């Protein structure tokens, strides 16, 4: 109890009062044995730029008993942010907790009519359905766990978002069946597993093997000695956290106008792609990115990719292309707290130095681009 109160007092003393702060502080005082209250207070501290207060609140929260699915789920995200792999096992609580229930319309049919694979059962005589859940980037990130499954099962079926299907098929070949997500499940399979559950069955990351892209010639395959850099500055506007992880293209203007040794190519799709019209230094791609196979072929001819936290950064990282990932100060749990990530060896993380400070991140980005050149 003393640790709880000292954390609350420190937060109130060091941070400006706000409704968000007071609500979370009161939550801790009202439910001192509920770790979720401390995790939410810790998250507020991190978004406010106080990592020291965040660490203190998280350490107290981790010392408490975790009994409910919600508590275990929050513990998993905190562990993964601290680079503790056991957090993946805790994240399995998402199956029972509303906070992360986006498995699509397939979830009830799978859960009630089929048996889930637990990662330990011998499935050499069984067909395994792997459902690549969540967004495109999540699907690309989890592909790393699929090849080790192939020799363990009689056959593996992957259900993926339609735009990703051709890219996955190219890389996994005939060793798996790749199906775009539609209205129906495959007619026959014996076990199923969600892709985000696969890390919980492993003790660490499988060895990194860069994925492949088709060999196609595009405009960016020029003979110029200038560095070819692709940029993506916004995520999917349909997602609620888009405004946090995305940035205006104008924030990159100091680099676009001053680096004459760089050829800039837009990798942006969707409504934010129109921003490129105001920046003649950025060339539009000579093709429409109708699938990730198209985007991958284009990216493979670049020297470097600069991207915010969206599927493009996962694609470039999975191809082994030097990637500079621009992140908000309080980035998602999967990226940790340092400037590197074990998921993609060719990726460098550039966090905002202060909450909302894209200009500071762009200054760091400029020095890194010079080093890459």
N, C-alpha and C positions, 0 to 999 in steps of 0.2 A: 504494500500500500504506500509506503514511504517513497519508493521509486516512482510510482505512478504520479504522486503529488509533486515530486521534484521535477519531473518531466513537464507536467502541466504548468507549473510555476515558471520554468525556464522558457517555455514557448510563449506564455503570456508576456513575459518580461522582454523578450528579444524580438518579437514580431508585432507588427502593427495590428491593432484590434480589427476584427472584421466579423461579419456574421458567420463565415465559414470557420474561422478560428474558434469562436465562442461555442458554436454548435458542437464541434469536435472535442473541445476541452470539457464541455459539460457532459458529453457522452462518456468520456473516460471517468469523470468523477461519479457519474451515476451508475456505471457498470464497471467497476475497477477490476473485476476478474474476467472481463470479456476482452480477449486480445484484438478483436476486430476494431474496437474503439481506439486502441493505440495504433493499429495499422493505418486507420483513416487519419488520425492526427499526424502520424509520421508522413503520410503522403502529402498532407497540406504543407508540412515543413519543407519537404523536398521541392514542391512546386514553388515555394516562396524563396528558394535559394539557400536554405540552411541544411546542408548535408549533416552537420554535426548533430543538430537536433533530430533529424531523421534517424540517424544511427542510434541515438540514445533511446528513442521511442521504440524502434524495431527490436533492439536488444531486450528491452523490458517485455515487449509483446512475446518474443520467442521463448522467454522463460516461463510463460504461463501455460496452463493446461489448455489443449485444443481439443474440444469435444464434438463440435458440430461441423457439418460439411462446409459451412461458410467460413468458420475459423480456420479450418485446414486449408481451404482454398486460398485465403489471404496469406497464410504462412508460406504456401508454395511460391507465390509471386515474390514475397520478400526474400526467400531463400535463393531463388534464381537471380534476383537482382544482386545478391551477394556472392554469386557464382558458386552456389551450393547445389550440386546436381540432384540431391534428394528432393528438391523442390518439385521435380517432375512427378514424383509419386504423389505428393500432396495435391498437385493440380488435377489429379484424377477425381477429386471431390467435385469438379465442375459438372460431372454427369448428374449429380444430385442437387446442385445448387443453381438457382435461377440466374446468377450473375454471369454465367458463361454457358448458357444453354443453347447457343446457336449451333445446332447440328443439322439444321434444315428439316424439311418435312419427312425425311427418311427415318428420323430418330425413333418415333413410336413403332414403326414397322420392324425396325431392327431389334429394338429393345424387347418387344413382346413376342416376336415370332422366330427370332434367331438367337443363337448362343454366341456371346462375345468370347474372343480369344484372350487369354490372360497372360500371354507371353511365355508361359512355361509348358503348356500342353504340347504333346507331340502331335504335329499336324502333317506328318509326311504323307498320310493318305487322305488329306482333306484339302478342299479348295478354300482359300482365304480371301475374303473381300476386304480391301483396305480403302477406307473412305477418306479422301483428302478434304478435310473439313476447313471451315473458315475461308480466308481470302486467298488470292493468287500467291502472294508472298509466303503465307504460311504453308501452302502446298509445296512450293519450290523448296523451302527450308526443310521440310520433312522428307523429301525425296531421298535424302541421304540414308535413311533407315530402311528403304525398300529393298535394295540389292541383297542385304544379308538375309532377308526373309525368303528369297526365291528358292534356295536349296532346302529350306526347312519345310516347305509346303508342296503338296502335289501340284498345285497351280496357284498363282496369285492374280487377282482381279483388282484393278485400280479404278475407282470412280473419281473423276476430276472435273473441275470446271471446264466447259467446252473450249475456251480459249487456250487452255493449257494442254489439251489432249495430244496434239501433234508433237509438241516439244517433249512430252513425257515418253511417247511412243518411240521417237527417234533415239532417246537415250537408253531406254530399257529394252527396246527391240521386241522380239517374239517371245522373250522369257516371261512376259506378263501380258495380260489382256487389259487394254486401256479403254475405258468407257466414259464418254461425257456424261455429266450429271443430267438426267432427264426426269421424267415423271415416275419411272418404274425402277425397281431394283433388278439386278440380274436374276434370271430364272432359277439358277442353281448355284449354291455355295454352302459351305458347311460351317464356317466361322466368320465373324467380322471383327474389325478393329478400327477405331478412329485413328487417323494419322498422328494427332497430337498426343496420343497415348504411347506411341512407340518409344519415345525417349525414356519413359518410366520403366520399360522392360530392359533397358541397357544400363551399363555402368558408366558410360561416357559416350562421346561422339565417335562414330566410325571414322576411319581414315578419310581425309578429304580427297576426292577424285573429281577434277573439274568435269562439268557436263559439256556436251557437244552442241554445236549449232551447224546448220547446213552451210555449205560453201557457196555463197552468192556474192556477186560483185555489185556494190552500190556506189553512189556518188562519193561517199566518204573514203573510198579506197583510192585516194589520189596519190600523186607522187610528191606532194608538198612535204617540206621538212617540218612544217609546223605541227605542233601536237594536236591530235584529234580528240576532242573531249565532248562526250554526250552529257546533256543535263536534263534532269527531271525535277521540277520544283513543287509539285503538288500531288497529293494523294487523291483518293476517290472521294468526291464531295458527298457521296451518299453515307459515308461513315461519320459518326458523331465527332471523332477526334481529329478530323481533317484540318480544322482551323489551327490546331496546336502543332501538328507535325509539318504542315505545309508552309511555304513562304512565298511572298510575291517575287516574281522574276526580277522586278526592279531592285530587289535587295542584292542581286548579283551584278548590278550595273558596273561597280568599280572594276570587276574582273573582265566583264564583257567588253568594256571600252578601252582598257589599258593594256591588256595582254595581247599584243600583236603577234606573238609567237604561238597563239592557240587558234585553232578552227573549232568553233562551237556548233554542235548539232543538237537539235531538240529531240528528246525522247518522250516528250509530254503527250499524253492523249487526253481526250475529254474536253470539257468546256474551258479549262484553264490554258489549253494549248493556244488560244487566241492571243494571249499576252505576248507571244513571240513577234507579233506584227509590229510592235513598238521597238524592237531591237534588231536592226538589220545585220548586226554582227552574228546573230544566231541563225543558222540555216535550218530550214525544215527538212525532214527526211524525204527522200525521193520516192517513198512508198508509204502506203497506209499500214500501220501496225495492226493488222487484222487478227493476228494470233501471236503467241509468244515465240513461235518458230521464226516469224518475220523479225521480231524485235531482237531475238538472240543472234540471228545472222548479221544484223546491222551492228549490234554491240560488239561482236567479235572482231570487227574491223576498226574499232576505236582504240586509242591508247589509254584512255581513262574515262571513267564515268563519275559524274557528280550527281548525287540524288538525295532527296529527302527520304523519309522512312515509308517506302511504298514498294510494290512488287519489283520495280526496276532495280532497286539496290540488291534484292535477293537474286534476281536473274544475273546481274553482272558479277556478283560475288560467286555464284555457283559456277560461272564460266571461267573463273580465275582471272578476270579482268581487274586491273587496279581500280579500286572503287573508294571514293570519298563520300562517306555518309553523313549528311548534315542532320543533326538531331536537336530537338528542343532540350532545354536544360534538364527537365525531368522526363527522360525518354522512357520508352516501354521497358518492362522487366527483362525482355530477352537480350537487350544490348548491354546490360551491366553498367558499370561505372567508370571503366577505363577507356582508352583510345583504341583498343584492339578487340577483336572477337575471335574466338576459336571456331566459330561457324564458318567463316570465310577468311582464309589466310591473306588474301590480297586486299582486304578491306581495312580502311582506317576510319575511325569514328571521330567526328568533329561535333562536340556538344556546344551548345550556346554557353558562353562563359557566365552569363547571368540569365535569369528567366526572361524570355522574350527578346534576347539580344542577338538577332540574326546578323547585324552588322559586325559584331565581334567574331561570330563564327566564320563569316566570309573573310575577315582579315586572316584568320588562321588558315582557311582554305587556300588563300592566295599564296602563302608561303609553302604549303604542301604541294600545290601545283608546280611551283618553281622547282621544288625538289624532284618531282616526277619527271619534269622536262629534262 
